[in-house]
Amino acid sequence: MNFDRVTERIRAEFNEMPELMLTPAQASRFFGLDQEITQSVMDRLLGAAFLRRTRDGSLVKATR
């Protein structure tokens, strides 16, 4: 599995659906990935300020 390709796929989904809000467990199921890979991708996108975490721990696309 190409980590960069998976990251770009997830980024594209959040760009297509800007209101998408997922918990880490939901994201894992939605993208069909194991939780460890999903968490790594989400951490990368959080670090890049592409995603942000809501008060309840869900992930959403960050607004600029």
N, CA and C atoms as a LAMMPS dump frame, in Angstrom:
ITEM: TIMESTEP
0
ITEM: NUMBER OF ATOMS
192
ITEM: BOX BOUNDS ff ff ff
-5.0000000000000000e+02 5.0000000000000000e+02
-5.0000000000000000e+02 5.0000000000000000e+02
-5.0000000000000000e+02 5.0000000000000000e+02
ITEM: ATOMS id mol type element x y z
1 1 1 N 0.839 -1.169 0
2 1 2 C 0 0 0
3 1 3 C 0.891 1.241 0
4 2 1 N 0.613 2.156 -0.901
5 2 2 C 1.377 3.385 -1.019
6 2 3 C 0.756 4.444 -0.104
7 3 1 N 1.482 4.808 0.957
8 3 2 C 0.969 5.724 1.968
9 3 3 C 0.62 7.093 1.368
10 4 1 N 1.461 7.588 0.468
11 4 2 C 1.186 8.887 -0.169
12 4 3 C -0.082 8.835 -1.002
13 5 1 N -0.28 7.748 -1.704
14 5 2 C -1.476 7.592 -2.534
15 5 3 C -2.733 7.535 -1.662
16 6 1 N -2.662 6.812 -0.557
17 6 2 C -3.8 6.727 0.371
18 6 3 C -4.1 8.105 0.956
19 7 1 N -3.055 8.837 1.325
20 7 2 C -3.236 10.182 1.871
21 7 3 C -3.936 11.083 0.856
22 8 1 N -3.524 11.028 -0.387
23 8 2 C -4.144 11.854 -1.426
24 8 3 C -5.592 11.443 -1.686
25 9 1 N -5.871 10.15 -1.605
26 9 2 C -7.256 9.681 -1.782
27 9 3 C -8.157 10.236 -0.687
28 10 1 N -7.67 10.208 0.534
29 10 2 C -8.464 10.721 1.656
30 10 3 C -8.607 12.236 1.549
31 11 1 N -7.562 12.905 1.17
32 11 2 C -7.629 14.358 0.96
33 11 3 C -8.682 14.68 -0.105
34 12 1 N -8.703 13.91 -1.181
35 12 2 C -9.673 14.131 -2.259
36 12 3 C -11.109 13.941 -1.768
37 13 1 N -11.333 12.952 -0.93
38 13 2 C -12.684 12.721 -0.394
39 13 3 C -13.147 13.911 0.443
40 14 1 N -12.264 14.426 1.289
41 14 2 C -12.638 15.588 2.1
42 14 3 C -12.824 16.832 1.232
43 15 1 N -12.092 16.94 0.132
44 15 2 C -12.292 18.067 -0.79
45 15 3 C -13.626 17.948 -1.517
46 16 1 N -13.995 16.729 -1.901
47 16 2 C -15.272 16.509 -2.596
48 16 3 C -16.464 16.717 -1.685
49 17 1 N -16.296 16.386 -0.409
50 17 2 C -17.383 16.499 0.568
51 17 3 C -16.901 17.358 1.737
52 18 1 N -16.856 18.676 1.565
53 18 2 C -16.28 19.544 2.591
54 18 3 C -16.969 19.456 3.958
55 19 1 N -18.194 18.985 3.997
56 19 2 C -18.919 18.861 5.272
57 19 3 C -18.716 17.494 5.926
58 20 1 N -17.907 16.64 5.313
59 20 2 C -17.654 15.31 5.848
60 20 3 C -17.052 15.414 7.249
61 21 1 N -17.642 14.679 8.192
62 21 2 C -17.163 14.667 9.571
63 21 3 C -17.158 13.206 10.024
64 22 1 N -15.984 12.703 10.385
65 22 2 C -15.837 11.301 10.754
66 22 3 C -15.003 11.159 12.02
67 23 1 N -15.398 10.234 12.869
68 23 2 C -14.526 9.837 13.971
69 23 3 C -13.423 8.971 13.368
70 24 1 N -12.339 8.751 14.069
71 24 2 C -11.301 7.869 13.522
72 24 3 C -11.831 6.472 13.163
73 25 1 N -12.714 5.911 13.996
74 25 2 C -13.279 4.583 13.696
75 25 3 C -14.149 4.635 12.446
76 26 1 N -14.952 5.676 12.3
77 26 2 C -15.782 5.828 11.114
78 26 3 C -14.924 6.001 9.871
79 27 1 N -13.852 6.775 9.995
80 27 2 C -12.948 6.997 8.864
81 27 3 C -12.329 5.681 8.406
82 28 1 N -11.948 4.86 9.35
83 28 2 C -11.367 3.564 9.02
84 28 3 C -12.342 2.725 8.202
85 29 1 N -13.581 2.683 8.632
86 29 2 C -14.602 1.923 7.896
87 29 3 C -14.912 2.578 6.546
88 30 1 N -15.073 3.892 6.538
89 30 2 C -15.43 4.636 5.331
90 30 3 C -14.389 4.441 4.232
91 31 1 N -13.103 4.504 4.616
92 31 2 C -12.034 4.383 3.631
93 31 3 C -11.561 2.95 3.425
94 32 1 N -12.077 2.016 4.217
95 32 2 C -11.712 0.612 4.063
96 32 3 C -10.269 0.325 4.443
97 33 1 N -9.788 1.007 5.483
98 33 2 C -8.402 0.85 5.922
99 33 3 C -8.364 0.379 7.361
100 34 1 N -7.264 -0.253 7.75
101 34 2 C -7.165 -0.627 9.161
102 34 3 C -6.94 0.638 9.989
103 35 1 N -7.228 0.538 11.269
104 35 2 C -7.205 1.714 12.133
105 35 3 C -5.824 2.343 12.252
106 36 1 N -4.787 1.537 12.23
107 36 2 C -3.423 2.067 12.354
108 36 3 C -3.057 2.955 11.161
109 37 1 N -3.343 2.483 9.961
110 37 2 C -3.049 3.278 8.76
111 37 3 C -3.924 4.526 8.735
112 38 1 N -5.204 4.36 9.053
113 38 2 C -6.109 5.512 9.084
114 38 3 C -5.589 6.566 10.051
115 39 1 N -5.173 6.158 11.236
116 39 2 C -4.67 7.112 12.226
117 39 3 C -3.415 7.813 11.725
118 40 1 N -2.527 7.083 11.06
119 40 2 C -1.305 7.688 10.522
120 40 3 C -1.628 8.741 9.466
121 41 1 N -2.579 8.424 8.591
122 41 2 C -2.972 9.382 7.55
123 41 3 C -3.633 10.6 8.191
124 42 1 N -4.529 10.372 9.139
125 42 2 C -5.211 11.483 9.797
126 42 3 C -4.21 12.364 10.538
127 43 1 N -3.236 11.759 11.196
128 43 2 C -2.197 12.533 11.878
129 43 3 C -1.42 13.393 10.88
130 44 1 N -1.125 12.833 9.735
131 44 2 C -0.408 13.576 8.699
132 44 3 C -1.241 14.767 8.215
133 45 1 N -2.54 14.545 7.986
134 45 2 C -3.406 15.61 7.498
135 45 3 C -3.713 16.65 8.582
136 46 1 N -3.741 16.221 9.833
137 46 2 C -3.877 17.175 10.941
138 46 3 C -2.62 18.034 11.041
139 47 1 N -1.461 17.411 10.935
140 47 2 C -0.189 18.13 11
141 47 3 C -0.014 19.131 9.869
142 48 1 N -0.61 18.829 8.72
143 48 2 C -0.544 19.733 7.573
144 48 3 C -1.634 20.8 7.623
145 49 1 N -2.436 20.773 8.686
146 49 2 C -3.56 21.707 8.873
147 49 3 C -4.608 21.576 7.772
148 50 1 N -4.67 20.401 7.144
149 50 2 C -5.731 20.136 6.169
150 50 3 C -7.003 19.717 6.891
151 51 1 N -6.844 18.936 7.967
152 51 2 C -7.965 18.528 8.802
153 51 3 C -7.837 19.19 10.164
154 52 1 N -8.959 19.244 10.864
155 52 2 C -8.944 19.687 12.255
156 52 3 C -9.84 18.745 13.045
157 53 1 N -9.608 18.692 14.338
158 53 2 C -10.387 17.832 15.224
159 53 3 C -11.465 18.678 15.9
160 54 1 N -12.697 18.166 15.934
161 54 2 C -13.789 18.863 16.613
162 54 3 C -13.734 18.545 18.1
163 55 1 N -14.598 19.191 18.854
164 55 2 C -14.627 18.963 20.305
165 55 3 C -14.918 17.52 20.671
166 56 1 N -15.71 16.847 19.828
167 56 2 C -16.042 15.455 20.137
168 56 3 C -15.044 14.457 19.56
169 57 1 N -13.965 14.963 18.943
170 57 2 C -12.932 14.085 18.415
171 57 3 C -13.087 13.696 16.972
172 58 1 N -14.144 14.191 16.321
173 58 2 C -14.321 13.919 14.893
174 58 3 C -13.327 14.738 14.088
175 59 1 N -13.105 14.305 12.861
176 59 2 C -12.201 14.996 11.961
177 59 3 C -12.991 15.647 10.84
178 60 1 N -12.683 16.907 10.548
179 60 2 C -13.335 17.65 9.487
180 60 3 C -12.273 18.42 8.705
181 61 1 N -12.635 18.841 7.515
182 61 2 C -11.72 19.643 6.721
183 61 3 C -11.562 21.007 7.389
184 62 1 N -10.336 21.422 7.559
185 62 2 C -10.06 22.73 8.176
186 62 3 C -10.423 23.826 7.184
187 63 1 N -10.95 24.901 7.701
188 63 2 C -11.227 26.054 6.847
189 63 3 C -10.045 26.987 6.931
190 64 1 N -9.772 27.642 5.888
191 64 2 C -8.586 28.517 5.847
192 64 3 C -8.985 29.948 5.931
